[in-house]
Amino acid sequence: MKFRITAAFLVLFTFSCTNLDEELYDKVADDNFGTTPNEIQALVGGAYSSLRGFQDGISNAFPTSEYVFFLNEVASDEATIPTRGTDWFDGGRYQEVQRHQWTPENGMILSAWRYCYTGISKVNAIIYQINKSGLSEEAKRPIFAELRSIRAYYYYQLLDMFGNVPIVTNFEDQSLPGNSTRLEVYNFVEAELLESLPYLRSEIAYSKFTKNVAYSMLARLYLNSEAFIGQARWQDCIDMCQQVTGHTLAPDFFANFATNNQTSNEIIFSIPYDQKAGTIGNYMSSMSCHYMHRFTISPTGDYPWSGNGMAAQPGVWSKFAPEDKRRNCMVEGEQISLATGSVIIMDSGEPLIYTEDIVNFTDAKQNEGVRLGKYEMKAGEQWERDHDFVLIRYAEILMMQAECYVRLGSPDLATPFIQQITERAGTEMPTTIDLAFLNDELLREFAFEAHRRTDNIRFGTFFQPWWEKGVSEPFKAIYPIPATVLATNLNLNQNPGYPAN
């Protein structure tokens, strides 16, 4: 029997996580492929490549750009995509998410769902292929541990965003699955990671799913356990964090977001990109600044066109003290042309000055909103950026422990973890480490890293009014199952609170 890889699957096989020139296979035999180290690397590399997402005629699902990243950021109190004239309206999808008025028809929600399940399908197909390869059970264990962990990463995203989703692990099962409860999905993610841990590699391996990555994911799971299933597991989160070894904070915060950020020992897990090798999906950092911003990077404008899209919500810039080095993750104020030495003039004739205020969310001026500048911008770059997109870094391990100690009533034990964070940022230690401080510090440390929606829900602020948003109903803690998914699978039920098809 032959196993045929679809065209979409081939694209994801093209680039593995560190070796970006893998051989392509359009048809392989079940019983003789996947037995050599190179063949195994090609198969597992396809699972890692799926993290970059894909683009097709149905939805745009690149993880580091539209819409999975956008969905988590714009629903939070951190980022916004204001409508500027006719730009960035797109049927009102961004306005819906900003105001927590989304519906099952929103294209961003469909993209997030399809991104996760397409990745899961790829992993299931690879497990099927390796099962047919004739490898011994002992040889399969470390391979399957890596693949199951990648699949658990996708299911964690689904647990966080959608809650009650189907659990699909059998590539050959063509039946239409029904919902699993959020508790069942939670237990599945936990079991997959715990069962894989003994067989994952202990040493640091950049962009690979190692023991450190699994411990970090379990820590995230336990940190958000109360929000996910109503059961607090603060000590379990601390225990997982304390298993993470070999990583340290980078002395320079922005080394984590440089073009060659693969050299940072702080990064625990990332999605690698190399524009010259043809990787796609890493253009999020090209989407925020004004169209003329390129002249602040190069006197000849030798920098990709920018999309003039996502910006910080009003009030975010003000959360940073002037001496906070992390403040440079945003671009604010007058934008000086390297060609003229003067402020850039927009087509409207007004100077390009990024302002914190956005006066009219549905008709914002082109210069309104402080912009994203966390990842390095430099002359000669292409639209598809070369930096690797950071998913987990060691600062999160420190912050999780600090938060859990505060929630357990021992704020003094949080001090050594917060001290490392504030020393690097160049800010003063607070006199009291409490949840209010931690909520703001999480924003400052992880701005525009797609953490904030989950943090908002855990801290309860998600349901409170903020800029351009009223009170949110409790059921909005998870998104609806997309309408097109329900229409094609009658075994699924809509999440509570949302209208069924």
C-alpha positions as CSV (number, residue, x, y, z in Angstrom):
1,M,0.0,0.0,0.0
2,K,1.2,3.5,-0.8
3,F,0.8,6.5,1.4
4,R,0.3,9.7,-0.6
5,I,1.2,13.1,0.9
6,T,-1.1,15.9,-0.3
7,A,0.2,19.0,-1.9
8,A,-0.4,21.0,1.3
9,F,1.4,18.4,3.3
10,L,4.3,18.5,0.9
11,V,4.7,22.3,1.4
12,L,5.0,21.7,5.1
13,F,7.5,19.0,4.6
14,T,9.7,21.2,2.5
15,F,11.5,22.9,5.4
16,S,12.4,21.2,8.7
17,C,13.0,23.2,11.8
18,T,16.8,23.6,11.5
19,N,17.7,21.9,8.2
20,L,15.8,23.9,5.6
21,D,16.6,21.9,2.5
22,E,15.0,18.5,3.2
23,E,14.3,16.1,0.3
24,L,10.7,16.1,-0.9
25,Y,8.6,12.9,-1.2
26,D,5.3,12.9,-3.0
27,K,4.6,9.2,-2.6
28,V,6.2,6.8,-0.1
29,A,5.8,3.1,0.7
30,D,4.4,2.4,4.1
31,D,6.7,-0.5,4.8
32,N,10.1,0.9,3.7
33,F,10.1,4.7,4.4
34,G,11.0,6.1,7.8
35,T,13.7,3.6,8.7
36,T,16.8,5.7,8.2
37,P,17.8,8.7,10.3
38,N,17.5,11.0,7.3
39,E,14.0,9.7,6.5
40,I,12.9,10.1,10.2
41,Q,14.3,13.7,10.2
42,A,12.3,14.5,7.0
43,L,9.1,13.1,8.6
44,V,9.5,14.8,12.0
45,G,10.7,18.0,10.3
46,G,7.3,18.1,8.6
47,A,5.6,18.3,12.0
48,Y,7.8,21.2,13.0
49,S,7.2,23.0,9.7
50,S,3.5,22.8,10.3
51,L,3.9,25.4,13.1
52,R,4.5,28.0,10.5
53,G,1.0,27.6,9.3
54,F,-0.3,27.8,5.8
55,Q,-2.3,29.9,3.4
56,D,-5.1,28.8,1.1
57,G,-8.3,30.1,-0.4
58,I,-10.3,29.5,2.7
59,S,-8.4,31.3,5.4
60,N,-5.1,32.9,6.2
61,A,-3.6,30.9,9.1
62,F,0.0,31.8,9.4
63,P,0.7,31.6,13.2
64,T,3.0,34.6,13.5
65,S,0.9,37.0,11.4
66,E,-2.7,36.9,10.4
67,Y,-4.8,35.7,12.2
68,V,-3.9,33.4,15.0
69,F,-1.5,36.0,16.5
70,F,-4.0,38.8,15.8
71,L,-6.8,36.9,17.5
72,N,-5.0,36.6,20.8
73,E,-3.6,40.1,20.7
74,V,-6.6,42.2,19.6
75,A,-9.0,40.4,22.0
76,S,-6.7,41.6,24.8
77,D,-6.1,45.0,26.4
78,E,-2.7,45.2,24.6
79,A,-3.1,45.6,20.9
80,T,-5.7,46.9,18.4
81,I,-6.2,47.1,14.6
82,P,-8.1,50.3,14.1
83,T,-9.8,51.0,10.8
84,R,-8.0,53.7,8.9
85,G,-10.2,55.1,6.2
86,T,-10.9,52.0,4.0
87,D,-7.8,50.1,5.4
88,W,-8.1,47.3,7.9
89,F,-11.9,47.0,7.9
90,D,-12.1,43.6,6.2
91,G,-15.8,43.0,6.9
92,G,-15.5,44.3,10.5
93,R,-13.6,41.3,11.8
94,Y,-11.0,43.3,13.7
95,Q,-13.7,45.6,15.2
96,E,-15.7,42.5,16.3
97,V,-12.7,41.0,18.1
98,Q,-11.7,44.4,19.7
99,R,-15.2,44.8,21.1
100,H,-15.7,41.2,22.1
101,Q,-18.6,41.0,19.7
102,W,-17.3,38.2,17.5
103,T,-19.6,35.7,15.9
104,P,-19.0,32.1,14.6
105,E,-18.7,33.6,11.1
106,N,-15.6,35.6,12.0
107,G,-12.7,34.7,9.6
108,M,-10.0,35.1,12.3
109,I,-11.7,32.5,14.4
110,L,-11.9,30.1,11.5
111,S,-8.2,30.6,10.7
112,A,-7.2,29.8,14.3
113,W,-9.3,26.6,14.3
114,R,-7.9,25.5,10.9
115,Y,-4.3,26.3,11.8
116,C,-4.5,24.0,14.9
117,Y,-6.4,21.1,13.2
118,T,-4.2,21.2,10.1
119,G,-1.1,20.9,12.3
120,I,-2.8,18.0,14.2
121,S,-3.7,16.3,11.0
122,K,0.0,16.5,9.8
123,V,1.2,15.0,13.1
124,N,-1.3,12.2,12.9
125,A,-0.3,11.4,9.4
126,I,3.4,11.2,10.3
127,I,2.7,8.9,13.3
128,Y,0.7,6.7,10.9
129,Q,3.6,6.6,8.5
130,I,6.2,5.8,11.1
131,N,3.9,3.1,12.5
132,K,4.0,1.4,9.1
133,S,7.7,1.8,8.7
134,G,8.8,-1.4,10.5
135,L,10.7,0.4,13.2
136,S,10.9,-1.4,16.5
137,E,8.7,-0.2,19.4
138,E,11.8,0.9,21.2
139,A,13.0,3.0,18.3
140,K,9.6,4.6,17.9
141,R,9.3,5.9,21.5
142,P,11.5,9.0,21.3
143,I,10.1,9.8,17.8
144,F,6.5,9.5,19.0
145,A,7.3,11.5,22.2
146,E,8.4,14.4,20.0
147,L,5.4,14.2,17.7
148,R,2.9,13.7,20.5
149,S,4.3,16.8,22.2
150,I,3.9,18.9,19.1
151,R,0.4,17.7,18.8
152,A,-0.2,18.6,22.5
153,Y,1.0,22.1,21.7
154,Y,-1.8,22.5,19.2
155,Y,-4.3,21.0,21.6
156,Y,-3.2,23.4,24.2
157,Q,-4.0,26.3,21.8
158,L,-7.4,24.7,21.2
159,L,-8.0,24.2,24.9
160,D,-7.2,27.9,25.5
161,M,-9.1,29.3,22.6
162,F,-12.1,27.0,22.1
163,G,-12.3,24.7,25.1
164,N,-14.7,21.9,24.0
165,V,-13.1,20.5,20.9
166,P,-12.7,17.1,19.2
167,I,-9.7,15.0,20.1
168,V,-8.5,13.2,17.0
169,T,-5.4,11.0,17.1
170,N,-6.1,8.3,14.5
171,F,-5.2,9.2,11.0
172,E,-7.2,6.4,9.5
173,D,-10.4,7.2,11.3
174,Q,-12.6,9.1,8.7
175,S,-15.6,9.4,11.0
176,L,-16.8,12.9,12.0
177,P,-15.8,13.5,15.7
178,G,-18.0,15.1,18.4
179,N,-16.9,17.5,21.0
180,S,-14.8,16.5,24.0
181,T,-15.3,18.6,27.1
182,R,-12.8,21.2,28.1
183,L,-11.8,19.0,31.0
184,E,-11.2,16.1,28.7
185,V,-9.0,18.2,26.4
186,Y,-7.1,19.5,29.4
187,N,-6.5,15.9,30.7
188,F,-5.4,14.9,27.2
189,V,-2.8,17.6,26.9
190,E,-1.5,16.8,30.4
191,A,-1.3,13.1,29.7
192,E,0.4,13.5,26.3
193,L,3.1,15.7,27.7
194,L,3.7,13.6,30.9
195,E,3.8,10.3,28.9
196,S,6.2,11.8,26.4
197,L,8.6,13.4,28.9
198,P,10.7,10.3,29.7
199,Y,11.6,9.9,26.0
200,L,12.3,13.5,25.1
201,R,15.9,14.7,24.9
202,S,17.3,16.3,28.0
203,E,19.8,18.5,26.4
204,I,19.0,21.9,24.9
205,A,18.2,21.6,21.2
206,Y,17.2,24.8,19.6
207,S,13.6,24.8,18.2
208,K,13.1,21.1,19.1
209,F,10.6,19.8,21.6
210,T,12.8,18.8,24.5
211,K,12.1,18.1,28.2
212,N,12.5,21.8,28.9
213,V,9.7,22.6,26.4
214,A,7.4,20.0,27.8
215,Y,8.0,21.2,31.4
216,S,7.3,24.8,30.2
217,M,4.1,23.7,28.5
218,L,2.9,21.8,31.6
219,A,3.7,24.9,33.7
220,R,1.5,27.0,31.4
221,L,-1.2,24.4,31.7
222,Y,-1.1,24.4,35.5
223,L,-0.8,28.2,35.6
224,N,-4.1,28.5,33.7
225,S,-5.7,25.5,35.3
226,E,-8.2,27.5,37.4
227,A,-9.3,29.4,34.3
228,F,-9.5,26.3,32.2
229,I,-11.2,23.8,34.5
230,G,-11.9,25.6,37.8
231,Q,-9.1,23.8,39.6
232,A,-6.1,25.8,40.8
233,R,-2.7,24.1,40.5
234,W,-0.2,26.8,41.5
235,Q,2.3,24.5,43.2
236,D,2.2,22.1,40.3
237,C,3.2,25.1,38.0
238,I,6.1,25.9,40.3
239,D,7.2,22.3,40.3
240,M,7.3,22.2,36.5
241,C,9.2,25.5,36.3
242,Q,11.8,24.2,38.6
243,Q,12.5,21.3,36.2
244,V,13.6,23.7,33.5
245,T,17.4,23.8,33.4
246,G,20.2,25.2,31.3
247,H,18.4,28.4,30.2
248,T,19.1,31.9,31.5
249,L,17.9,35.4,30.8
250,A,19.8,37.1,27.9
251,P,21.7,40.1,29.2
252,D,20.1,42.2,26.4
253,F,16.3,41.8,26.3
254,F,16.3,42.5,22.6
255,A,18.7,39.7,21.8
256,N,15.6,37.5,21.9
257,F,14.1,39.4,19.0
258,A,17.2,40.1,16.8
259,T,17.4,38.8,13.3
260,N,19.8,36.1,14.5
261,N,17.9,35.4,17.7
262,Q,18.7,31.7,17.5
263,T,21.8,32.5,19.5
264,S,19.8,33.5,22.6
265,N,20.0,31.0,25.5
266,E,16.8,32.5,26.9
267,I,14.7,31.1,24.1
268,I,13.2,27.7,25.1
269,F,11.0,27.2,22.0
270,S,10.6,29.1,18.7
271,I,9.5,28.7,15.1
272,P,12.6,29.1,12.9
273,Y,12.5,31.2,9.7
274,D,14.9,31.8,6.9
275,Q,13.7,34.0,4.1
276,K,16.5,32.8,1.7
277,A,15.3,29.3,2.2
278,G,11.8,30.3,1.3
279,T,10.0,30.0,4.6
280,I,6.8,32.0,4.7
281,G,4.5,33.3,7.4
282,N,6.8,35.6,9.4
283,Y,5.6,39.0,8.2
284,M,3.8,40.1,11.4
285,S,6.5,42.6,12.2
286,S,6.1,44.1,8.7
287,M,2.4,44.8,9.3
288,S,2.4,47.5,12.0
289,C,4.3,50.6,11.0
290,H,3.2,53.3,8.6
291,Y,3.9,52.9,4.9
292,M,6.6,55.5,5.0
293,H,8.3,54.1,8.1
294,R,10.9,52.4,5.8
295,F,12.8,55.7,5.5
296,T,13.6,55.6,9.2
297,I,15.3,52.3,8.6
298,S,17.2,53.2,5.3
299,P,17.8,56.5,3.6
300,T,16.8,54.9,0.3
301,G,13.8,53.1,1.8
302,D,15.5,49.7,1.4
303,Y,13.0,48.0,3.7
304,P,9.7,46.3,3.0
305,W,6.5,48.1,2.7
306,S,4.7,48.2,6.0
307,G,1.0,47.6,6.4
308,N,0.1,50.4,8.9
309,G,-2.0,47.9,10.9
310,M,-1.7,46.7,14.4
311,A,-0.8,49.2,17.2
312,A,-0.8,49.3,20.9
313,Q,-4.0,50.3,22.6
314,P,-4.1,53.7,24.3
315,G,-2.6,53.4,27.8
316,V,-0.1,50.6,27.0
317,W,2.8,52.9,26.2
318,S,2.2,54.7,29.5
319,K,2.5,51.5,31.5
320,F,6.3,51.6,30.8
321,A,8.5,53.9,32.9
322,P,10.8,56.1,30.8
323,E,13.9,54.2,32.0
324,D,12.4,50.8,31.2
325,K,14.5,49.4,28.4
326,R,11.6,47.2,27.2
327,R,9.8,50.4,26.2
328,N,11.7,50.2,23.0
329,C,9.5,47.3,22.0
330,M,7.2,50.1,20.7
331,V,7.8,52.9,18.2
332,E,6.4,56.3,19.4
333,G,6.8,60.0,18.5
334,E,8.4,61.7,15.6
335,Q,9.7,59.5,12.8
336,I,12.9,61.0,11.3
337,S,13.8,60.3,7.7
338,L,17.4,59.1,7.4
339,A,17.5,60.7,3.9
340,T,16.5,64.2,5.0
341,G,17.1,64.3,8.8
342,S,13.6,65.7,9.2
343,V,10.3,64.3,10.2
344,I,8.7,62.2,7.5
345,I,5.7,63.8,5.9
346,M,2.7,61.6,5.1
347,D,0.7,61.8,2.0
348,S,-1.9,63.9,3.9
349,G,0.8,66.5,4.4
350,E,1.0,65.9,8.1
351,P,4.1,64.8,10.0
352,L,4.5,61.1,10.8
353,I,4.3,61.2,14.6
354,Y,3.0,58.1,16.3
355,T,0.6,59.0,19.1
356,E,-0.5,57.0,22.0
357,D,-4.1,58.2,21.6
358,I,-6.4,56.8,18.9
359,V,-9.3,59.3,18.8
360,N,-11.7,57.3,16.5
361,F,-11.2,53.5,16.5
362,T,-13.4,53.1,13.3
363,D,-11.8,56.0,11.5
364,A,-8.3,56.5,12.9
365,K,-5.6,58.7,11.4
366,Q,-2.7,57.0,9.7
367,N,-0.2,58.1,12.4
368,E,-2.4,57.2,15.4
369,G,-1.3,54.4,17.7
370,V,2.1,53.4,19.0
371,R,3.6,50.7,16.8
372,L,5.2,47.3,17.3
373,G,9.0,47.4,17.2
374,K,10.0,44.4,19.3
375,Y,11.6,42.4,16.5
376,E,14.7,44.0,14.9
377,M,14.1,46.1,11.8
378,K,17.0,46.8,9.5
379,A,17.8,47.9,6.0
380,G,17.8,45.2,3.3
381,E,15.2,43.0,4.9
382,Q,12.4,41.3,3.0
383,W,8.7,41.2,3.7
384,E,9.2,37.7,5.0
385,R,11.4,38.2,8.0
386,D,14.4,36.1,9.1
387,H,14.1,36.3,12.8
388,D,12.7,33.2,14.5
389,F,9.3,33.7,16.2
390,V,9.6,33.2,19.9
391,L,7.0,31.0,21.6
392,I,8.5,30.3,25.0
393,R,11.4,32.0,26.8
394,Y,13.0,31.7,30.2
395,A,11.5,35.0,31.4
396,E,8.2,33.3,31.4
397,I,9.5,30.5,33.7
398,L,10.6,33.2,36.2
399,M,7.3,35.1,35.9
400,M,5.1,32.0,36.3
401,Q,6.9,31.1,39.6
402,A,6.6,34.6,40.9
403,E,2.9,34.7,40.2
404,C,2.2,31.3,41.7
405,Y,4.0,32.2,45.0
406,V,1.9,35.4,45.2
407,R,-1.3,33.4,44.6
408,L,-0.2,30.9,47.3
409,G,0.2,33.8,49.8
410,S,4.1,33.9,49.8
411,P,4.9,37.1,47.9
412,D,8.4,37.2,49.5
413,L,9.3,34.0,47.6
414,A,8.6,35.9,44.4
415,T,11.3,38.4,44.9
416,P,14.3,36.6,43.4
417,F,12.4,35.9,40.2
418,I,11.1,39.4,39.8
419,Q,14.4,40.9,40.6
420,Q,16.0,39.2,37.6
421,I,13.3,40.7,35.4
422,T,13.5,44.2,36.7
423,E,17.3,44.4,36.8
424,R,17.5,43.6,33.1
425,A,14.7,46.1,32.3
426,G,16.5,48.8,34.3
427,T,13.5,49.4,36.6
428,E,13.1,49.5,40.3
429,M,11.9,46.6,42.3
430,P,8.4,47.2,43.7
431,T,7.9,47.6,47.4
432,T,5.1,45.0,47.2
433,I,4.8,42.2,44.7
434,D,1.1,41.7,44.3
435,L,-1.2,40.6,41.5
436,A,-1.8,44.2,40.3
437,F,2.0,44.6,39.8
438,L,2.3,41.2,38.2
439,N,-0.5,42.0,35.8
440,D,1.2,45.1,34.6
441,E,4.7,43.5,34.5
442,L,3.4,40.7,32.4
443,L,2.3,43.2,29.8
444,R,5.6,45.0,29.9
445,E,7.7,41.8,29.6
446,F,5.6,40.0,27.0
447,A,4.1,42.8,25.0
448,F,3.1,41.5,21.5
449,E,4.1,37.9,22.2
450,A,0.5,36.6,22.1
451,H,0.3,36.1,25.9
452,R,-2.0,38.8,26.8
453,R,-5.5,37.4,26.2
454,T,-4.7,34.4,28.3
455,D,-3.3,36.6,31.0
456,N,-6.4,38.9,30.9
457,I,-8.6,35.8,31.4
458,R,-6.5,34.5,34.3
459,F,-6.5,37.8,36.1
460,G,-10.2,38.4,35.4
461,T,-9.7,41.7,33.6
462,F,-10.8,40.2,30.4
463,F,-14.5,40.6,31.4
464,Q,-14.1,44.2,32.5
465,P,-14.6,47.3,30.3
466,W,-11.6,48.8,28.7
467,W,-10.8,51.0,25.7
468,E,-13.5,50.4,22.9
469,K,-14.9,47.5,24.9
470,G,-17.8,47.1,27.4
471,V,-18.3,44.3,29.9
472,S,-17.7,40.9,28.4
473,E,-19.9,37.9,29.3
474,P,-18.2,35.0,31.0
475,F,-18.8,32.7,28.0
476,K,-16.5,34.9,25.9
477,A,-13.5,33.3,27.7
478,I,-13.6,30.8,24.8
479,Y,-14.4,31.5,21.1
480,P,-17.3,29.9,19.3
481,I,-16.7,26.9,17.0
482,P,-16.6,28.3,13.5
483,A,-19.9,28.3,11.6
484,T,-18.4,26.5,8.6
485,V,-17.1,23.7,10.8
486,L,-20.5,23.2,12.4
487,A,-22.1,23.1,9.0
488,T,-19.8,20.3,7.8
489,N,-19.8,18.3,11.0
490,L,-23.3,17.7,12.5
491,N,-21.7,15.8,15.4
492,L,-20.4,19.0,16.9
493,N,-22.2,21.3,19.3
494,Q,-21.6,25.0,19.6
495,N,-19.9,26.3,22.7
496,P,-22.3,27.6,25.4
497,G,-23.5,31.1,24.9
498,Y,-23.1,31.3,21.2
499,P,-25.9,30.7,18.6
500,A,-26.0,27.3,17.1
501,N,-26.3,27.0,13.3
